[in-house]
Amino acid sequence: MSVQLAILGFLQERNYHGYELKKVIKNRMGAWTDIKFGSIYHALGNLEKAGHVKIVETSSAGGKPARSIYAITEEGQVEFQRRLRLNITSMQMVYLKEDLGIYFGGKLDKNELYEIIQQRIQAVDEVMKCLENHIKEIEKYAPNCINLARWLVKHHLLHLETEKKWFASIMQELMSGKLYPAECETTGKTTSSQ
């Protein structure tokens, strides 16, 4: 799981308590990972049960709930290396949910579908702006990581730029009438060999 890899990775730097881990993951990775911040405590618990992290200190100040500070264990170091290698070498097929929408998009009025696709392109532009702003934030939180952050954000920007081009091409095909030709309409129809 990505969240466990991230936790083990940050615990390589220093010991953290759960809330600090949430903050550091959000600040450094929030714009380009799908890590759910609510899953961090659960993942810490699982890593502790597996012997990959251990509580090295528990403190409480000013009537606040006790905070457990975690450190990575030797077994956790080995597990981190295993997960890191697996993360990079394993391919994950990405199924794009919007492909289903485009498949059935011919059921909408052509002009409405065109507008919807334009809205999608605008949404992609907004995400791209957020990613570009993320770089500025990284300079504040982790200035030593700025070059790495630029490369990771660039990876996402290249994907989004490709998506914009693809949607623009879909719009051209739609308006030319080539995207949904009549002979392509098979949904709900059955053929008979009578």
C-alpha positions as CSV (number, residue, x, y, z in Angstrom):
1,M,0.0,0.0,0.0
2,S,1.2,3.5,-0.8
3,V,0.4,4.9,2.6
4,Q,2.7,2.3,4.3
5,L,5.5,2.9,1.9
6,A,5.2,6.7,2.5
7,I,5.2,6.2,6.3
8,L,8.2,3.9,6.2
9,G,10.0,6.4,3.9
10,F,9.4,9.4,6.1
11,L,10.4,7.4,9.2
12,Q,13.8,7.0,7.4
13,E,14.3,10.7,8.0
14,R,13.4,10.8,11.7
15,N,10.9,9.7,14.2
16,Y,7.3,11.1,13.8
17,H,4.0,11.0,15.6
18,G,0.9,10.3,13.6
19,Y,-0.3,13.9,13.2
20,E,3.2,15.0,12.0
21,L,3.2,12.2,9.4
22,K,-0.2,13.4,8.2
23,K,1.1,16.9,7.8
24,V,4.4,16.0,6.1
25,I,2.6,13.7,3.7
26,K,0.0,16.3,2.9
27,N,2.5,19.1,2.5
28,R,5.0,17.2,0.4
29,M,2.8,14.7,-1.5
30,G,-0.8,15.9,-1.2
31,A,-1.1,17.2,-4.7
32,W,0.2,14.1,-6.5
33,T,-0.7,11.1,-4.4
34,D,-3.9,9.4,-3.6
35,I,-3.0,8.7,0.0
36,K,-6.0,9.1,2.2
37,F,-4.9,11.0,5.3
38,G,-7.5,9.2,7.5
39,S,-5.7,5.9,6.7
40,I,-2.4,6.9,8.3
41,Y,-3.2,5.9,11.8
42,H,-4.6,2.5,10.7
43,A,-1.5,1.9,8.6
44,L,0.7,2.8,11.5
45,G,-1.1,0.3,13.6
46,N,-0.6,-2.4,11.0
47,L,3.0,-1.6,10.6
48,E,3.5,-1.8,14.4
49,K,1.7,-5.2,14.5
50,A,4.0,-6.4,11.7
51,G,7.1,-5.2,13.7
52,H,8.1,-2.6,11.0
53,V,7.7,0.4,13.3
54,K,7.7,0.7,17.1
55,I,6.6,3.3,19.6
56,V,9.7,5.0,21.1
57,E,7.9,7.6,23.2
58,T,4.5,8.6,24.3
59,S,3.9,12.1,25.5
60,S,1.0,14.2,26.6
61,A,1.0,18.0,27.1
62,G,-1.7,20.4,28.4
63,G,-4.5,17.9,28.7
64,K,-4.2,16.9,25.0
65,P,-4.5,13.2,24.1
66,A,-1.3,11.2,24.3
67,R,0.9,11.2,21.2
68,S,2.9,8.1,20.3
69,I,6.2,8.8,18.5
70,Y,7.1,6.1,16.0
71,A,10.5,4.9,14.8
72,I,11.3,2.4,12.0
73,T,12.7,-0.9,13.0
74,E,15.4,-3.0,11.3
75,E,12.6,-5.2,9.9
76,G,10.9,-2.0,8.8
77,Q,14.0,-1.0,6.9
78,V,14.0,-4.3,5.0
79,E,10.2,-4.0,4.4
80,F,10.7,-0.4,3.1
81,Q,13.3,-1.6,0.6
82,R,11.0,-4.5,-0.5
83,R,8.0,-2.2,-1.0
84,L,10.1,0.5,-2.7
85,R,11.4,-2.0,-5.3
86,L,7.9,-3.4,-5.8
87,N,6.4,0.0,-6.2
88,I,8.7,1.0,-9.0
89,T,8.8,-2.3,-10.9
90,S,5.1,-3.3,-10.7
91,M,2.9,-2.0,-13.5
92,Q,-0.6,-0.9,-12.6
93,M,-3.1,-0.7,-15.5
94,V,-5.0,2.5,-15.2
95,Y,-8.6,2.3,-16.3
96,L,-10.0,5.8,-17.0
97,K,-13.6,6.1,-15.8
98,E,-14.3,8.8,-18.4
99,D,-13.8,6.4,-21.2
100,L,-17.1,4.8,-20.2
101,G,-18.7,8.2,-20.5
102,I,-17.3,8.9,-23.9
103,Y,-18.4,5.4,-25.0
104,F,-22.0,6.2,-24.2
105,G,-21.6,10.0,-24.9
106,G,-23.4,9.6,-28.2
107,K,-26.6,9.2,-26.3
108,L,-26.4,12.9,-25.4
109,D,-27.1,15.8,-27.6
110,K,-23.9,16.6,-29.6
111,N,-23.7,20.2,-28.4
112,E,-24.3,19.2,-24.8
113,L,-21.5,16.6,-24.9
114,Y,-19.2,19.2,-26.5
115,E,-19.9,21.5,-23.5
116,I,-19.3,18.7,-21.0
117,I,-16.0,17.9,-22.6
118,Q,-15.0,21.6,-22.5
119,Q,-15.9,21.6,-18.8
120,R,-13.6,18.6,-18.4
121,I,-10.7,20.4,-20.1
122,Q,-11.2,23.4,-17.8
123,A,-11.1,21.1,-14.8
124,V,-7.9,19.6,-16.0
125,D,-6.5,23.2,-16.4
126,E,-7.4,23.8,-12.7
127,V,-5.7,20.6,-11.5
128,M,-2.6,21.6,-13.5
129,K,-2.6,25.0,-11.8
130,C,-2.8,23.3,-8.4
131,L,0.1,21.1,-9.2
132,E,2.2,24.1,-10.3
133,N,1.3,25.9,-7.1
134,H,2.3,22.7,-5.2
135,I,5.9,23.3,-6.4
136,K,5.9,26.8,-4.7
137,E,4.6,25.2,-1.5
138,I,7.3,22.5,-1.6
139,E,9.9,25.3,-1.6
140,K,8.6,26.3,1.8
141,Y,8.3,22.9,3.4
142,A,11.1,20.9,1.9
143,P,13.5,23.2,-0.1
144,N,16.0,20.3,-0.4
145,C,13.5,18.3,-2.2
146,I,12.5,20.9,-4.8
147,N,14.2,19.2,-7.8
148,L,12.7,15.9,-7.0
149,A,9.3,17.5,-6.5
150,R,9.5,19.2,-9.9
151,W,10.1,15.9,-11.6
152,L,7.2,14.2,-9.8
153,V,4.8,17.1,-10.6
154,K,6.1,17.1,-14.2
155,H,5.1,13.4,-14.4
156,H,1.5,14.4,-13.6
157,L,1.5,17.5,-15.8
158,L,2.6,15.4,-18.8
159,H,-0.3,13.0,-18.2
160,L,-2.8,15.9,-17.8
161,E,-1.4,17.7,-20.9
162,T,-2.0,14.4,-22.9
163,E,-5.5,14.2,-21.5
164,K,-6.3,17.7,-22.6
165,K,-5.0,16.9,-26.2
166,W,-7.0,13.7,-26.2
167,F,-10.2,15.5,-25.2
168,A,-9.6,18.2,-27.8
169,S,-9.3,15.5,-30.4
170,I,-12.5,13.9,-29.2
171,M,-14.3,17.2,-29.6
172,Q,-13.1,17.5,-33.2
173,E,-14.2,14.0,-34.0
174,L,-17.6,14.7,-32.3
175,M,-18.3,17.8,-34.3
176,S,-17.2,16.2,-37.5
177,G,-19.7,13.4,-37.0
178,K,-17.0,10.7,-37.1
179,L,-17.0,9.8,-33.4
180,Y,-20.5,8.2,-33.3
181,P,-21.3,7.0,-36.8
182,A,-24.7,5.4,-37.2
183,E,-23.2,2.0,-37.9
184,C,-21.4,2.1,-34.5
185,E,-24.8,2.3,-32.7
186,T,-25.2,-1.3,-31.4
187,T,-26.3,-0.6,-27.8
188,G,-29.7,-2.2,-27.1
189,K,-29.9,-3.8,-30.6
190,T,-29.9,-7.5,-31.3
191,T,-29.3,-9.2,-34.6
192,S,-31.3,-12.1,-35.8
193,S,-30.2,-14.8,-38.1
194,Q,-33.8,-15.6,-39.3
